[in-house]
Amino acid sequence: MRGKNVLATKVTIAGGALYVAYDSGLLGGSEQGSKVIGKAKAAFPPAVDEWVKYFGFELPAFPKIGFAPVEAWNSGVHSSISALSSGPTAVGDYTNQGLQYLKDLAK
């Protein structure tokens, strides 16, 4: 019976996390994701300050991260399409090199 309760708890937590991500717009387009990340970056430092005051310990300084999801998405799409478009040519070149190697071994 314990295994079913653990599984139900895990499914509930995963479902809740998925709902929060969807509701906040993280699963939307890249522009919407950028806005949500900007809001999170603005809300995070005040929340940490409150936690530090509450728990009474100091955290190290949070590093500055310059990350634009739109740029990362575009570069990922560009790299994927580039690899797909050059794939057939690369396979043909490697096949020719392999055949030439086998011919050289047979001499």
Backbone as JSON, one array per atom type, in Angstrom:
{
  "sequence": "MRGKNVLATKVTIAGGALYVAYDSGLLGGSEQGSKVIGKAKAAFPPAVDEWVKYFGFELPAFPKIGFAPVEAWNSGVHSSISALSSGPTAVGDYTNQGLQYLKDLAK",
  "N": [[0.83, -1.19, 0.0], [2.04, 1.17, 0.64], [3.69, 1.84, -1.52], [1.88, 2.66, -3.48], [0.93, 5.02, -2.38], [3.24, 6.59, -2.4], [3.72, 6.74, -5.13], [1.38, 8.07, -5.93], [1.78, 10.5, -4.62], [4.1, 11.43, -5.92], [3.13, 11.68, -8.56], [1.18, 13.62, -8.16], [2.75, 15.83, -7.35], [4.34, 16.18, -9.65], [2.34, 16.72, -11.53], [1.29, 19.07, -10.44], [3.54, 20.76, -10.68], [3.76, 20.84, -13.46], [1.32, 22.07, -14.08], [1.69, 24.6, -12.88], [3.86, 25.54, -14.39], [2.67, 25.65, -16.94], [0.53, 27.4, -16.46], [1.88, 29.73, -15.74], [3.06, 30.42, -18.1], [5.41, 29.35, -19.05], [5.47, 27.25, -20.83], [4.71, 28.28, -23.19], [5.24, 30.31, -26.13], [8.51, 31.52, -27.21], [8.79, 34.26, -26.73], [6.9, 34.71, -24.73], [7.96, 33.04, -22.76], [10.34, 34.42, -22.24], [9.35, 36.72, -21.03], [8.26, 35.64, -18.68], [10.54, 34.59, -17.44], [11.92, 36.97, -17.03], [10.2, 38.17, -15.14], [10.5, 36.35, -13.06], [13.23, 36.67, -12.48], [13.16, 39.24, -11.48], [11.61, 38.92, -9.19], [12.99, 37.12, -7.61], [15.37, 38.07, -6.05], [14.16, 39.76, -3.92], [12.67, 37.77, -2.58], [14.65, 36.02, -1.67], [15.98, 37.71, 0.11], [13.99, 37.98, 2.07], [13.86, 35.34, 2.99], [16.44, 35.07, 4.06], [16.32, 36.89, 6.18], [14.36, 35.62, 7.7], [15.38, 33.0, 8.29], [17.91, 33.59, 9.23], [20.54, 33.33, 8.19], [23.29, 33.97, 5.97], [23.42, 34.08, 2.47], [25.6, 33.34, -0.32], [26.52, 35.8, -2.84], [24.32, 36.11, -5.59], [25.04, 35.0, -8.82], [25.3, 37.04, -11.79], [23.48, 36.41, -14.62], [23.41, 36.47, -18.0], [21.06, 35.68, -20.09], [19.21, 34.93, -22.87], [16.33, 33.48, -23.75], [15.11, 33.53, -26.26], [17.21, 33.97, -28.09], [18.71, 31.65, -27.62], [16.91, 29.68, -28.41], [16.59, 30.32, -31.14], [19.24, 29.92, -32.08], [19.52, 27.22, -31.59], [17.57, 26.1, -33.26], [18.59, 26.96, -35.72], [21.07, 25.57, -35.77], [20.18, 22.92, -35.77], [18.69, 22.75, -38.19], [20.72, 23.35, -40.0], [22.44, 21.14, -39.62], [20.74, 19.09, -40.48], [20.39, 19.81, -43.16], [22.95, 19.58, -44.24], [23.46, 16.95, -43.86], [22.89, 14.74, -45.8], [24.89, 15.23, -47.76], [27.23, 14.98, -46.22], [27.04, 12.28, -45.44], [27.26, 11.05, -47.92], [29.89, 11.83, -48.6], [31.38, 10.57, -46.55], [30.78, 7.92, -47.15], [31.98, 7.64, -49.68], [34.67, 8.03, -48.92], [35.03, 5.82, -47.26], [34.66, 3.71, -49.1], [36.83, 4.21, -50.79], [38.92, 3.75, -49.0], [38.57, 1.01, -48.54], [39.1, 0.07, -51.12], [41.78, 0.78, -51.35], [42.87, -0.9, -49.42], [42.45, -3.35, -50.61], [44.27, -3.43, -52.68]],
  "CA": [[0.0, 0.0, 0.0], [2.92, 2.34, 0.74], [4.17, 2.15, -2.86], [0.84, 3.39, -4.19], [0.89, 6.36, -1.82], [4.42, 7.29, -2.88], [3.47, 7.01, -6.55], [0.35, 9.11, -6.01], [2.41, 11.76, -4.21], [4.98, 11.87, -7.0], [2.3, 12.1, -9.69], [0.54, 14.88, -7.76], [3.76, 16.89, -7.38], [4.69, 16.41, -11.05], [1.19, 17.38, -12.15], [1.24, 20.45, -9.94], [4.63, 21.52, -11.3], [3.39, 21.04, -14.86], [0.25, 23.06, -14.11], [2.26, 25.91, -12.57], [4.65, 25.94, -15.55], [1.74, 26.0, -18.01], [-0.24, 28.57, -16.05], [2.72, 30.92, -15.73], [3.45, 30.75, -19.46], [6.71, 28.79, -19.42], [5.32, 26.3, -21.93], [4.24, 29.01, -24.36], [6.26, 30.67, -27.08], [9.76, 32.02, -26.66], [8.57, 35.62, -26.21], [6.18, 34.57, -23.47], [8.92, 32.49, -21.82], [11.26, 35.5, -21.87], [8.66, 37.59, -20.07], [8.12, 34.92, -17.41], [11.86, 34.54, -16.81], [12.19, 38.32, -16.54], [9.44, 38.36, -13.9], [11.12, 35.52, -12.02], [14.49, 37.3, -12.09], [12.84, 40.42, -10.68], [11.01, 38.5, -7.92], [13.87, 36.24, -6.85], [16.16, 38.71, -4.99], [13.39, 40.09, -2.71], [12.28, 36.55, -1.88], [15.84, 35.53, -0.97], [16.19, 38.61, 1.25], [13.02, 37.62, 3.11], [14.27, 34.05, 3.57], [17.64, 35.31, 4.87], [15.87, 37.51, 7.42], [13.58, 34.66, 8.46], [16.2, 31.9, 8.77], [19.05, 34.13, 9.94], [21.86, 33.01, 7.64], [23.61, 34.75, 4.77], [23.73, 33.32, 1.26], [26.55, 34.03, -1.19], [25.9, 36.65, -3.86], [23.8, 35.39, -6.74], [25.76, 35.47, -10.02], [24.53, 37.65, -12.86], [23.42, 35.53, -15.79], [22.79, 37.1, -19.17], [20.54, 34.59, -20.9], [18.0, 35.27, -23.61], [15.78, 32.25, -24.32], [14.81, 33.71, -27.69], [18.44, 33.74, -28.84], [19.08, 30.25, -27.49], [15.98, 28.93, -29.24], [16.92, 30.56, -32.54], [20.51, 29.28, -32.44], [19.27, 25.78, -31.6], [16.84, 25.77, -34.5], [19.53, 27.16, -36.82], [22.03, 24.47, -35.76], [19.48, 21.69, -36.16], [18.38, 22.8, -39.62], [22.0, 23.28, -40.7], [22.9, 19.75, -39.58], [19.87, 18.29, -41.34], [20.59, 20.13, -44.57], [24.25, 19.09, -44.7], [23.55, 15.52, -43.57], [23.05, 13.85, -46.95], [26.2, 15.45, -48.38], [28.25, 14.4, -45.34], [26.94, 10.82, -45.54], [27.84, 10.67, -49.22], [31.35, 11.99, -48.52], [31.93, 9.51, -45.71], [30.65, 6.67, -47.89], [33.05, 7.62, -50.69], [35.94, 7.84, -48.23], [35.07, 4.42, -46.82], [34.88, 2.86, -50.27], [38.21, 4.43, -51.24], [39.76, 3.07, -48.04], [38.48, -0.42, -48.82], [39.81, -0.18, -52.39], [43.21, 0.87, -51.06], [43.24, -2.11, -48.68], [42.39, -4.51, -51.51], [45.4, -3.4, -53.61]],
  "C": [[0.88, 1.26, 0.0], [3.4, 2.78, -0.63], [3.15, 2.96, -3.66], [0.75, 4.83, -3.69], [2.06, 7.2, -2.31], [4.23, 7.67, -4.34], [2.44, 8.12, -6.71], [0.92, 10.47, -5.63], [3.29, 12.3, -5.32], [4.2, 12.38, -8.21], [1.63, 13.44, -9.39], [1.53, 16.04, -7.84], [4.14, 17.21, -8.82], [3.56, 17.13, -11.78], [1.06, 18.82, -11.72], [2.32, 21.31, -10.56], [4.32, 21.81, -12.76], [2.3, 22.1, -14.99], [0.8, 24.46, -13.87], [3.08, 26.42, -13.77], [3.74, 26.38, -16.7], [1.0, 27.29, -17.69], [0.59, 29.85, -16.07], [3.23, 31.3, -17.11], [4.8, 30.19, -19.88], [6.62, 27.83, -20.6], [4.81, 26.97, -23.2], [5.39, 29.28, -25.32], [7.49, 31.27, -26.41], [9.61, 33.44, -26.1], [7.89, 35.56, -24.86], [7.11, 34.0, -22.4], [9.91, 33.54, -21.34], [10.63, 36.43, -20.83], [8.56, 36.93, -18.7], [9.47, 34.85, -16.7], [12.26, 35.91, -16.29], [11.46, 38.61, -15.24], [10.07, 37.57, -12.75], [12.43, 36.13, -11.54], [14.25, 38.53, -11.23], [12.31, 40.03, -9.29], [11.97, 37.71, -7.05], [14.68, 36.95, -5.76], [15.35, 39.14, -3.76], [12.99, 38.86, -1.9], [13.46, 36.0, -1.08], [16.13, 36.4, 0.25], [15.24, 38.28, 2.4], [13.41, 36.31, 3.78], [15.49, 34.22, 4.46], [17.24, 35.92, 6.21], [15.15, 36.49, 8.32], [14.47, 33.58, 9.09], [17.48, 32.36, 9.46], [20.41, 33.68, 9.44], [22.04, 33.74, 6.32], [23.97, 33.81, 3.61], [24.8, 34.06, 0.46], [25.82, 34.84, -2.26], [25.49, 35.81, -5.06], [24.49, 35.9, -8.0], [24.81, 36.06, -11.05], [24.61, 36.75, -14.08], [22.71, 36.27, -16.9], [22.33, 36.02, -20.13], [19.25, 35.04, -21.56], [17.45, 34.0, -24.25], [15.48, 32.36, -25.82], [16.06, 33.43, -28.52], [18.86, 32.28, -28.78], [18.18, 29.38, -28.38], [16.36, 29.08, -30.71], [18.22, 29.88, -32.94], [20.35, 27.76, -32.46], [18.56, 25.34, -32.86], [17.78, 25.89, -35.7], [20.53, 26.0, -36.91], [21.39, 23.17, -36.23], [19.2, 21.65, -37.65], [19.66, 22.7, -40.45], [22.52, 21.85, -40.74], [22.05, 18.86, -40.48], [20.11, 18.56, -42.82], [21.93, 19.62, -45.09], [24.42, 17.59, -44.48], [23.73, 14.63, -44.78], [24.41, 14.01, -47.64], [27.3, 14.81, -47.55], [28.22, 12.88, -45.4], [27.54, 10.33, -46.85], [29.36, 10.78, -49.21], [31.98, 10.88, -47.69], [31.84, 8.15, -46.4], [31.75, 6.56, -48.94], [34.41, 7.4, -50.06], [36.1, 6.4, -47.75], [35.32, 3.47, -47.96], [36.31, 3.0, -50.78], [39.19, 3.72, -50.3], [39.76, 1.56, -48.28], [39.19, -0.79, -50.11], [41.32, -0.15, -52.17], [43.7, -0.36, -50.3], [43.29, -3.32, -49.6], [43.56, -4.54, -52.49], [46.56, -4.19, -53.13]]
}
